């Protein structure tokens, strides 16, 4: 028994690695790719989220809780006295928050009452001699500006320097009075006196935040009871939840796609190990006759898989860390998706995640090895000593019920609702459908080849190829499982991305119907006088002004976008309505919500909704929007001005007069803008905006494109390895054919035909399976993740290219491997059969 075990390890495993190092290296690389992609995506996501939450903690300071404005319009400063005197409040610090630009560098500018901030959020003012010194009047100087170390470095400035600061449409010269040592590294923060922020930057009478220090063990219920509609309670928990929700769907989708890539690597291990086990069936039978039990065979092959997994997973972790570092450098912490575009991200290693992905790599490799070993161990030693083909009699009907059950359960899982706003059942559906498709490959291969098997006469080579594949569907399915898995993954992602991009392209073509689009970035916008000036610009037929502001509906969710703009009576052609009604409660103001907003908040047409604005509102329609994942609300500009008093506008859609020159009109519009906004205004044509939006889309899906490319490479590599291993394993069969008169040329032609047929069957199965998985991606995972819907679009060029590439790769690899396999003379090829 001990001798047999030693033989199993030294002979079966070590001998196999010496004889076929390339095959085993390829399976390890397949595991490494899956681990690397998953670990890299996890590192990038974790680093970005950690940096983003760190930035929020820095800006918010160390307050116990905050009263935060629901929009950039702020709330009345008179509310501060109510908060400061509310039960349970030990101290309160008023804050004005401004997005400022200093020498083309973005800085978060905080207006603070230094005396109050020192008690509530001391990290924002600093308590050292190099920070804000409360013993002097410097902190209350109307020109004093205190900067974080990162801002000092980025601006190349020092105390005593004069800087020009632009915020809220105002430009003010300020003097650097000192540093902020309590601000975290890499955070671009500036602090000025709150009176300066309100007076010099046009925020008189308004606050953006009140930081609160609570008494011990006193709840915030007293504050909640006195809150105005344009303010909400914010806590560190809410901040973490909101920042997580901002990009959670995007991050989880990338994680799942990476894990599917790891699953594909596991199928490639299964394919390679199945062929290896089939080739060594006699060796296993011989060891069995020497006393090694079935469990010993399984353990030996599992140990081989474990070694593959260790090498592949370790290599994957190293490669994943390198990929994550490169992705952070090239795309940023949001991988090009635009979620954390303003923040810098530092690489953070995650040891628990590394252990988790390492174990997943081991699991994929061991599972892919144990399954074929269990099948081989069930074969009787006497029969296996002479068997060189399928362990199962080829005349036995091929089972299909297990595959059908898996696919049916997968379809059922796709119908279940999300869990925690995540499409977990959707991912389970994809995994079940993929597993069912792989399990059904023997039945599918025999069914697809049956018409060819019933009609011989195409030539010796082709007939032999068809008979072999039709008579050994299990062997064909083993060869195909890795091909089908990678092809299905690639097709599913390609269909999803094509459908999404096509829907966005069509939507942009529908909504960008004006001639020019003007926007103010970073300023207060155009006041009524400036709007009148722009309307009177020669060559302008009409101008539709609008304004967009973030609006917080719930403190623990990212804000929706409130869009104030003209809305025509009836059906507005610029709003692509999915549903509309004129039947809503009397006395309510109509609003039109985007599809994501309807899904996130459960709103339907005709129903009243609570908004953090004065007045009562009801949903008049739901419109399609692919630009704002967290939702958007359109309100008539006249209603917006009535409830907020805000008459400024930041965007304009311009229709030109007949025959007007767009370039000349654009220059005239720039000339007509107020001097304070001249450097903040941009004008673009629809084609430019459309091209920019699609470029942003492609950047957002750059990682998905990478996963598609990896799937293609893994699939083609799997084809090559499978065909090569299968051809080498049939050397004795080729020798027997040579003895009965089949020429070398005919054997090579037979192998080329087999390869082409395998590639064709695998391509058809992979494309069909990928098409089904794509429907889950497009119609289940995408709506549940990103809250928008679209129609399916098939990239036929990619589909055809993949099918042709698989057929060519399989036929070419089989031909090359066949030439090597028949290089020896016929006698030596069958010598082991004597």
N, C-alpha and C positions, 0 to 999 in steps of 0.2 A: 504494500500500500504506500509506504513512504517512498520506495523507489519509484513507483509509478507517478507519485506527485512530483518528485524531483525531475523525472523525465518530462512531465507536462510543462513545467516551468522552463527548463533548460532547452528542451527540444522544440516544443510547440511555440513558445513565445519568443525566446531568443532567436531560434531558427527562422521564424517568420519575419522578425524584424531585420535580420541579416539578408534574407532573400528578397524582401520587398520593402525597402526603406522608403521609397518614394510614395507608395500607397499609404503607409502609416503616417508619413509626414503630412500628406494631404489631408487626412482625416483630422490630424491634430490642428492643422491650419484652419479647417472648417470650424472647429470648436473655438479656436482663438479669435476668429473674425466675429462670431456671435458674442463672445464674452467682451471683446474689445468695443464693439458698438454699444452694447448695453452699459458697460462701465463708463465709457466716454460720455454718453448722453447723461447718465446719472451724475457724473462729476460736474459737467457743465451746468446742469440744472441746479444742483445743490449749491455750487459756488455762486451762481447768479442770484438765487433766492436768498442765500445767506448775506450776500453783499447788499442786496436791495433792502432786506429787513434791517441790516446794520445802518444803512443810510436813513431809514425811517426813524430808527431809535435815536440817531444823532440829531436829526432835525426836531424831533418831538421832545428831546430831553428826557428827564427822569420823573416827569409828573405822574401822579397816581392815575389820573384820568384827564381827559380833555373835552371841553365843549368846542366842537368844530363846526364851521360854517358848511352848509351843504352845497355851496357853489362859490366860485371866485368872487361873487358880489359881496360876500361877507354878511355880517349881521350887525344890528345897531349896538353901538358901544354902551348904550344905557343898560344893556343886559348885564354888563360886568358887575355893577353894584349888586344886582340880585344874586349873582353867583357867589360873590365874595361874602355875602351875608347869609347864604343858605345854610341850614343846619348840616353839620358834619363837615363843613369846609374849613380847614385850618388856615389856608392862604390860597390866593389866586393870582395868576400872572397874565395880563392881556398881551396878545401877540398879533402883529400884522405880518403876513407872509407874502413876499413878492418874488416873482421870477425875474431876476435882473441880468443884464448883460454888461460886462465890464471888459473893454478891449476885445470884443468878439468871444468872450468866455462866459459861459452860463454859470451863474452863482445864485444860490438860494439866499435871499436877503430877508433877515428877520428883524422886525421892529419890536424892541423889548423895553419894558419898564425895568431898568436894571435892579432897582431895589426889590421889586417883587420877584423877578426872575432868580435873584440870588437865593431866595428862600424856597422856591418851588422847583426850578430847573437850573441849579448852579453850573451844570456842565456847559450850558450855553453861554455863560458869561465869564467863567474862569475866576479863580480865587487867588491867583499868584501875581507877583509884581509885573509879569509880562502880559497878564490878561487885563481885564477891565478893572481899574483901580477905583473903588467906590470912595476912597478918601479924597479924591479930587473931583473937579467938575468936568473932566474929560469925557466921561460917559454920557453927559447931557449936552455936550457941544452939538450944535445943529449940523456940523460938518464932519463929525467923528465917525469913522468906519473901522470896525474891528473885523479881521479876517482870520480864517483857519489857516493852518500851515500849508495845506494843499493849495488853497486859493492864493496865498502869498507866493508859493513856488510857481504856480501856473501863470500868474500875472507878473512875475519877476519884479516884485515891489517890496518895500520895506516901510516901517513906520516913518511918517513925515511926508510920504509921497502923496501927490494929488492924483486922484483917479476920477474919470467921468463915468457915472453910473446911470444906466437907462433901465427904467422899470415902469410898468403901467402907463406907457406913453409919455413919460416925463424923463428928462435928462438933467442930472444934478451932479455938480462937482463935489466930491467928498475927499477928506484927508484921512489916510491910514493912520489910526491912532494907536494900534496895538494888535496883538495876536490873541487867538482863542485856544489856549492849550487844552481845554477840555473836549474839543471836537475830535472825533475819530479821524484816523489817517485816511487820506484820499477823499475826504468829504469837502465839497466846495461850498462853504458857508460864510456869510457875512452878517454882522450885527450892527444895527444903528439904534438910536433912541427912538422910541415909539412915536413921539411927537414929530420927529423928523420924517418918519415913514408916512405918517398920516398927512402932514402938511405939504411936504415937498413932493410927494408922489401921488397926490390926489386921492387919498383914502380918508379924508376927514369924516369923523363920525362912524367909521366902520372898523370892525375887528374881524380877523379870520379865525382866531382861536383864543381860548382861555385855558391855560394850564392850571390844574387844580391839585392842591395837596390836601388829602383827606385827614380827618382825625382818625384815630385808631379804631378799626372795626366798625366804621360807620358806612352804611350802604349809600349808593348814589341815587336812591329813589327820590330824594328831595329835589335834586337837580332835574331829574326826568320830568317831574311834575310841572316845573316852571319853564321848560324849554320852549322857545319860539319855533315856528315851523321851519325856519331856515337855519336851524342848528341841530346837532345831534351829539350824543355822548360817544366819545372814542376811548378805547382802552388798548393796552398792548396786545391783548388777545384779539380784538377786532382788527388791529393793524396786521397781525400775523395772518389771520384768516383772509383778509382782503388781498394782501400781497400774494398769498398762495393761490387764491382764486384767479388772480390776474392772468397767470400763465399756466395754471394747473392742467387744463385740458391739453394744451400744446405739449407740455412736458410728459404727461402720462401717455399720450399717443406715441411720442418718440420712444419712450421706454418700452411700450408694448411692441412696436415695430422692431426694435432691437432684439427683444426676447423672441419674436417670431423668427428673426435671423438665426438666433441660437437654436431654436427648434429645428430649423432647416439644417443646421450643422449636425444636430443629432440624427436626423434622417440620413444624412450622408454617411455618418459613422455606421448606422444600421446597414446601409447598402453595402459599404465596403466590408464590414465585418461579416455580413451574410455570405458574400462571395468568398471571403477568406475561409469561413467555416465550411462552406460547401466543398471548397478545394481540399481541405484537410480532413474530410469526413472519414477517409480510410485510416488516417493517423489517429483520430479520436477512437475509432473502432478498435484499433490495435491496442491502445492504452487501456480501453475498457476490458479487453480480454486479459490484460495483465493485472487487473484488479482494481482499477480506478473507478469509483462509482459515478453515476450521472452527475451528482453534485460537484464532483471534482472537475469534470469537463466544463461545467458552467462557471465554476470558480476560476479556472484557468483563463477562460475567455474574458470573464469579468475583470480579472487582474490586468489583462492586456488592455481592456478598455479604460481601466483606471489609470494606467500609465499614459495612455493617449490623452485622457482628460487632464492629468496633472500637467503634462507638457503644454497642451493647448490652452488651458485656463491660465497658467503662469504667463505664457507668451501673450495671451489676450489682455491680462491686466497691464502689462508693460506697454503694449500697443495702445490700449485704451487710454492710459494716462497721457501718452504722447498725442493721441488724437484730440483729447480734451484740451490740452494746452494749445494745440494748433487751432482748434475751433474757437477758443476764447480769444486768441490773438486775431484771427481772421474775421469771425462773424460777431464776436461779442457774447455777452452772457445770455442773450436771448436767441442765439443762433440765427440772427438775421430777422427775427419775427417782429421786432419793434416793441417788446414789452418793457425792457429795461434800458432803452437807448441812451438815457442821460447818465447812467451810472458806470463807474469803473468796476471791474470784477477781478478779484484775485483768486488764483487757483487754490482750492481747498481739497486736500486728500481726505477720503472717507474710508476709514479702515473697516467698518462694519459692512459697507457696501462692497468693498473689495473681497471680503470673506464670502459674502452672499453670492456674488457673481462667480467666484472661484468654485463654490459648491455647486452652483447651477451648471457650470461647465463640466464638472465631474459627473453630475447626475445625467446630463445629456449623453456623455461618452459611455458611461457604464450601462445605462438603459439601452443605448443603441447596440451594445455588445451582448448583453444578457439575453435579449429576445431571440436572436438567431442561435445562440448557444443552447437555449432550452429546446428549440426545435430539433437541433442536431442530436442532442442527448437522448431524445425519445426514439431515435432510429435503432433498430436491432443491430448489434455488432456484426453478425454474420452477413446480413444483407448489406450493411454499409461498407464492408470490406470490398464488395464488388460494385457498389453503386457509384456512379459519377454524375448523375443528373439530379433531378428533383427527388427529394426524399419521398414525396407523395406520388402515387401512381398517376401518370398524366391523364389516364382515362377517368379518374375520379372527378365528379362534378365540382366546380369551383364554388366555394361558399361566398355568399354576398350579403347575408342577412345582417351580420355585425356591422358592415360598412353602411348599410341602409339605416340601421338604428342610430349610428353615430351622426349621420347627416340629418336625419329627422330631428334628433335632439338638438343639433346645432341650429336648425331652422327654428325650433321652438324657443331656444335661448335668445335668438334675435328679436323675438316679439316681447321680451320682458323689459320693464322700465329700468332706467339707470339707478344706480345706488350712490347716493351722495353726489348727484349730478355728474357721475362718471359712468361711461358705458361698459361696465365690467361684464355684463352678460353678453354684450356685443363681441368683446374679445374672446369670451368663452365660446361663443358661437363660431367664430373664425377657427379657433383651435379644434373644435369638434368636427367642423366641416372638413378641415385639412386632414385630420386623422382618419375620418371616414373615407375621404377620397383616396388616401394612401392604402387603407385596408381593402378597398374595392378594386385595386389595380389588377390583381390576378383575374378577376371576373371581367374587368373592362378590357384587358389585353386579349383574353380568349375571345370575347364577343366581337371585338373589332377585327381580329384576324380570322375569324371563322369563315367569312365569305371567300377569303383568299385561299384558305386551306381546302375548301370544297371544290376549288377550280384549279387543279394542277395544269402543267403544260407550259409554264412560262420560262422553262429552262431549268437545268439541274441546280444551278446555284440559287436561284430565287426560290425554287420549290423546297430545297433543303432548308433555307433560311426560314421560310414560312412554317414548315413542319416543325422545326425545332422550337420556335417561339410559341406556336400554338399548342404544342405538346407539353411544354414546360412553362406554363403561365406564372407559376410561383417564382421561378428563376428570373423570368422577364420582369415581373413586378418588383423583385428585389433590386434588379438593376435600375429600375425606373423611379423608385421612391424618392431618392435624393433629387433627381431631375424634376420630377413633378412638384415636389415641395418648393424648390427654389423658383421654378417657373410660375407656379400659382401665386407665390408671394409677389414676384415682380409684376405680373399682370394685374393683380389686385391693386397694387399701389399705383401703377400706371393709369388704370382706369379712374381711380379716385382723383389723382392729380389732374388728369385731363378733364374730367367732369367739373372739378372745382374751378380750374383756370378758364375753361370755356364759359362757365356760368358767370364768372367775374367779368370776363371780356364782354360778353353780351350785355350785362348789366351796366357796365361803364359806357358802352355805346348808346344805351337808352337814356341814361341820366345826364350825360355830357352833351346837351343839345344846344348850348349857347355858343357864341363865337369866342369870347374871352372870359377868363376867370381871374379875379383879383383877390388878393388876400393880404391881411396884415398879420405878421407873425411877431407876437411879443408885446404889442401895444394895446392901448385901450380901444382903438378902432376909430372909425369915422363918425364924427358928431353930425347932427342934422345939416349944419352949414356945409361941411365937407361933402356930404352926400349930395346936396343940391349942386355943388360945384362939379362933381363927377358926372351927374346926370346931364349937365349943360355942356359937356365936352363935345366939340364938333365930331361928327361921325358916329355918335352913340344914339341908337334908336330907343333903347330902354335899358334900365338897370334894376335888377332884383337883389336888394341888399339882404344879408342874413348875419346871424351871430351864433356861434357855438360855444357852450360852456359846459363843463362837467357838473353833474347834478347827483348828489349822493341820496339814493333812495333808502338804503339800509347800511348802517355803519360797517357791517362785516362783509360787504360786497363792493367791488369796484364801482365807481360812479358811472351812470349812463351819460350819454351826450344829449344835452338839450339844444335843439336847433330852432331858433326863431327866424322865420322866413315867411314871405307871402305864400298863401295857399289859396288856389282858385276855388270858386264855388263848385260843388259837385266833385268830379273826378279830376284831380290835378295830374296832368300827363308827366310831370317831373317826379311824382311819387308813384312808383310801381306797386300799386296796391294789390295785395293778395286777398283782402277781405275788407269790406266797408259797409257802413250803415248810416242812416240818418235818424235812426231811432235810439236816442239816448236821453237820459233824464233832463227835464227842463231846468234851466238855471245853471247848467254846467258848461264849462268851456271845453270845446272839442280839442282833442290832441290825437295825433297819429303816431302809433308806436311801431318800431321796427320788429321784424320777426324774432330776433334774439331777445329783445325786451319782453315780448309776449311769452316766450318760452321760459325765461328766467323768473318772471314774476307772476306767471299764471294769468295774465290779463287776456280778455277777449273783447271783441267789438261790442259796443253798446253798454259796457259795464263802467261804473264809476271807479276812479283810481285816486289814491291819495298821493299827492306830490308835495314836496317841501317848498311850496309856493303859496301865496295868498290865493284864495278862491277854491272852487270846486271844479273837478275835471272828469271827463268821460272819454272813452276810447271811440273815436270816429272811424278808425281804419287801421289796418296792419299792412306795413309796406316792406318790400324786400330790400335788405341792406347787407352787403358783404364787407363793408368797411369797418364796422364797429361791433366787435364780438360781444361786448358787454351790454349792448343795447343802446338805442337812441329814441328820443321823443321829439316829434315836430310839433311846434305850437305856432299859431299865426303871429306874425311880428307885432300886429296891433294889440293882441292879447298879452304878449310878452311885455311890451312897453307899459301897458296898463297895470300889470301886477308887480312889476319890478321897478318901474321908473327909469329903466336903462334904455336910452335912445341911441347908443352907439352900435355900430355894426362893424364886423371884422372881415366879411367876405362879400363879394359881389359877382353875380353872373350877368354878363354884358352881351346884349344883342346889338350888332352894328347896323347902321343904316345901309341901304342898298348902295353898292359901289364903294364903300369906305375901305381904306387901306388898313388892315389890322395892325401893322407895325407902326404906322403913323398915329393911329388912335391910342395904341399902347403907350407910346412916348408921351402923348398929350395927357393921358391919365396919370402917369407918373409925375409929370410936371404939375398937375393940378392937385396932388395930395398935399396935406399940411406938411410943413418943414419937419416937424417932430416925428412924422411917420415915413418920411421919404426913404430912409434906409431900411425900413421894415416891410415895405410893400413889394410883392412879387406878382407878376402877371404871366399867365400861361394860356396856351391854346388847348382845346380838348385833346388833340392828338398827343401833346406833350404830357398832359395829366394821365392819359390812358397808358402811355408807354411807361411813365414813372410808376403807376400803380401795378402794372404787370411785372416790372422789375422788382418792386417790393415783394410781390407774390413769389417770384422765383427765389429771392433771397430767403424768404420765410420757409420755402420748401427745399432749400438747398440740401439739408440733411436727408430729406426724403429721396431726393434724386440720388444722393450718395448711396442710400440703402438699395435703391433700384439697381444701380450699377454693381454693387456688391452681390446682389441676388443673381444678376446675369453672369458675373464671373464665377460665382460658386456653382451655378447650374452647369455652365460649360465645363468647369473643372470636374464636376461630378460625372458628367458624360464621359470625359476623357478617362478618368480613373476607373469608372465602371466598365467601360468597354475593354480597356486594357487588361484589367484583372480577369474579366470573364473570358477573354480570348486566351490568356496564358493558362487558365485553369482547364482548357479543353484541348491541350496539346495531344493527348492520347487519342481523342476523338478524331483529330485531323490526321493522325498517323493511320488509323483504321480506314478512313476515307481514301487515303493515298493507296493503301493496299488493295482496295476494290476498284481502283482505276480512276478516281477523281483527281484531276490535275491540280497543281499548286495554284494556277490561275483561277480555276473554278472555286477553290477553297477561299481565296482572297475575295472573289466576287460574292461568294456566299456570305462572308463576314461583312462585306460592305453593305449587302442587302439587309442583313440582320441589324446592323448599326442604323441604317436609314429607317428601317421599320420601327426599331426601338425609339429613335429620335422622334419619328412621326407620332407613334402612340403616346410617348411621354409629352410631346408638344400639345397634342390634342387634349389629353387629360389635364395637363397643367393649365392650359388656356381656359378650358371649361371650368375647372375648379377655381381658378383665379377669377373668372367672371362671376361665379357665385359669391366668392368671398368679397369681390368688389361691391356687390349689392349691399352686403352688410356694412362695408366701410362707408359707402355713399349715403345709404338710406337709414342707417341705424347709428353707427359710431359718429359720423360727422354731425348729424343734427343733435345728438345727445352731448357731444363734446363742445361744438362751436355754435350751436343754436340756429343754424341756417340749413335750408334744404336746397336741392338742385336735382336736375335730371341727369341720367347716366349718359356718358359719352365714351365711346370706345375708340382708342387710338389704333385704328386698323393697321397703320404703317408699322407701329411697334409690334403688334401682334404677329403680323406676317413676318417681320424681321426675326423675331424670336423663334418662330416655327422653322424658318429656313436655317437659322444658325444652329438649332438643335439637331436637325437632320444632317446638316453638313458636318458638324462636330462629331456626332456619333458615327457616321459613315467613315469619315476620315480617320478617326482614332482607331476604329475596328480594323480598317485596312492596314494602317501602320503596325498595329499590334499583331495582326495576322501574318504579315510578312516576316516579323521576327519569330513568331511561333512555328512557322513551317520551314524555317531556315535549315533545321536539322534534317537528316535523311529519315525516311519512313520507318526503318527498322528501329532506330534509336527512339523515335517518338512513341512507339508502342511497347518498348522493352519492358516497362514495369508491369505490363499485363500478362507476361509469360508466367 
